[in-house]
């Protein structure tokens, strides 16, 4: 793993917020920028794997094996149709992971141990972790392994309510197992500028969370919704769509933030 590699968990315990869609397309946008990127699929549904064209029968080594088998990241990595974008796939085996982790005294740090080894994990610039839609032991593993957490927030009623529980969990993880964990940012998804509610949620989020909310907004876009059925990121399915442009803008905004932080700390 590169010394400058950033590990980012993409998490929201609420389903249907564009979490996996954002994981796939942000990873694709980072790879498109020339950054070697790994997407770790930590959701038993395996939708990120499917969305990047990894068929079920190709998933001979998965993130389940990272947690419970004697394998390294390099054993589980699959290449994708996009240069510099790789995936550690998931399958339904992960559904039993919480139960299996329960009695393990290292239950919160197994993924960190797997991802942060100097050998075998590749020279990645970014590792993104697509978390399940719950605050489970799998999600906690991701938060303990990560440098930061990116939160997709759908532009709908009650969106901010669920965010408070995730923020509380992040604070608890900081205290218990990963003091360096920070909030990467909040990205508004499924935004419909014709809808007053979307604008109200945006105003509320920016008023409450300030600069944590990315300037980039992911619009509700039919091409983004169609792309997974073709096992492609929207950046490949329709490179010029509004959705593709938004995820490229998000990748640019995020990498610029990182460059600014490095410049200040240098």
N, C-alpha and C positions, 0 to 999 in steps of 0.2 A: 504494500500500500504506500502510495506517495506520502511524503512528509506533509505536503500541503493539501492532502485529501480532506474533503469535508463530508461528514456523514450527516445526512438530514433525514429525520423521520417525518413522514407526511401523515398526519393523524387528525382524526375527528371521530369521536365515539358515535356520532350520529351518521347513519347511512344515507346514501343518496345526495351527498353534498358535492360530488365531483372529485372525490379524493383520488380514486384510482385513475380516473381520466387525467387529472392534474399530474399524478405521478408519471404516467406514461408519456405525456406530451411535454412536460418540463424536462424529463430525462432526454427525450428526443431533441429538444431545442438546445440543451447543453451539448449533446454530442454533435449537433449540427454546427455549433460554434467551435468545434475542434477539441472539445474537452472529453477525455475518456471517462465514460459514465457507466456505473453499474446500478441497475434497479433490482433491489432485493424484494421479492414478493413474499410478504409475511401474512397474507390473507388466505385462509383455507379455501376460499372460493376460487383463487388462482386467476382472477380476472386480468390482472396486470400481465401475467404470462400469456394468456390467450390473446390479449390486445396487442402483444408484440410478436404474435405468430408462432408461439411455442405450443405445439400440439400436445395433448395429454400423454400420448405414447412416447414423446420425446423427453418426458420429465422423469428420467431414470434416477437422477440424483437431484434432490430438492432442498429447500430451506429446512424441511423437517430433518433431513440427514445432517445439516449443519448443526442443528440443536441436539440431536440424539445419536447421530452416527459418528464414526471416526473418519470424517472427511473434512477437507478444507474448502474455502470459498472457490479456489481454482477448480476443484472437482465438480462443483455444481454450476459453474458459469456456462451460459449458452450465448452464442453470438446471435444477433438479430439482423434484420434486413437493412439496418442503419449502421453505417461505419461508426466505430467508437462507442456504440451502445450495446451493452451486455445485460443479461438478466439472470438472476438466480430464481428459477421457477418454483412455484408452490403447487401442491395438490391437496386433496381432501384429507390426507394423512395428518395435516396440521390441526384438524378439528379436535383431535384428542390431546393436543399439546399442553393445554392448560392443566388438565388432570395429571398428565405425566410430569409436568414441572412442579406440581404442588409440593411433593415430598423431597425435592432436590434443594439442598441448602444453597446452591449457587443459582437458584432458579431465575434470578433477575439479571445475571451477568453472563449467561451462556452466549448470547449473540454478540456481546461486546468482545468476548474472548475469541470468537470465530472471525469477526471482522477486523479486529485490530492486531492481527499477527503480521510480523514483517515479511514472512514467507507465504507464497501461494495465493495471495489475494489480489495480485495484479497491481499495476502502477496507475491506479484510478485517480482522477481529479475530483470526482464526485461519486458518492454512494448515496442513493436515495432509497429509503425503506417505505414500502407501501404497507401501512398498518391495517389490521382488521377494524371494522366499525364498532369497536368496543374498547373499554379500558381494562383489557384482559392482561394476563401475564405475557402474552405475545407483544402487546403494545408497550408494556412496561420494559420488556427486553429491548425493544427498539429505542425507547427514550433513554435507557441507561447506556446504550451503545452510541447514541447520536451526539453530535456537537450541538445540534439545534433541532427545533420542531417547526415545520411549516403547517399552518392550519388553513385548509380550504373552508370558507364560510359561505354557504349559499345565501343568496339575496332573498330570503323569505322570512315570514313571521316566525318568532321564537328562535331565530338563528343564534342570537347572542346568549340566550339562556343556557344552551348546551355548552357554550364556550367556557363558562365559568367553572364547570366541573373539570374540564381538561386543564385549565390554568392551575387549578388546585392540585391536580395530579402532577403537573410539571413541578410545582413548588415542593411537593412531597418527594419526588424523585431527586431533586436538587439536594434536599436535606439528607436523604437516605443513601444515595448511591452514585449520583453524578452531579457534583456541585458546579460543573462547568456548563451544564445544559442551559441553553437560552432559547428564547422564542425567535425563530428566523423571521417570522412575519405572518400576517393574516392576509390571505388572498380571497377577494370576493369572486364567487363563481356563479354561473347561471344568471348573469345580470341581464335584465331586459330594460333598456333605457326608456321604453314606452310605458313601463309600469311604475306607477308612483311608489309602490311598496319597495321596489329595488332601490329607488333613490332614498327612501326613508331609512332602509337598513344601512345603506352606505353612509349616510349622514350620521346615524347613530353610532356605527362602528368607528368612524373617524373621530367623532367627538369623544368616545369612550377610550379608544385605544391609540389614537394619535398616529405617530410615525410607524407604529408596528404594522399598520395596514399598508400594503403595497399600493403604489399609485396605479399600477396595472390592474385592470379589471378583466375577468374572463367572461365574455358575453354568452348568453344562451344562443347556441348556434347549431343548426341542424347538421352541418358537416361534422362537427365534433361528436354528435350523437351517432352518426352513421359509421364513422371510422372503425369502431371496434368490431362491427360485424364483418369487416374486411380484414381483420387482424392487423390493422395498421394504425400508427399514430396519425392524427389529423394532419400533421406536417407532411406526411407522405401521401395521404389520401387526397387532400386538397391543399397544396402548399400555399395557395393565395387566399384561402378563406379567412374570414375575420377571426375564427378560432385559432388558426395557425399563427396569424400575426400577433395575437394576444399572448400565446405561450412563448413566442420568440421574445416579445417585449418583457415578459416576466423573467425569462432567463437572463436577459441583458440587465434588467434592474437589479436582480439578485447578485449577479457577478460583479456589477459595479459597486454594490454595497460592500461586498467582500474585499474588493480591491481598495476601497476607501479605508476599511478597517485595517488592512495590512499596511497601508501607507502611514496611518496614524501610529501604529504600534512599532513601525520600523525605526 
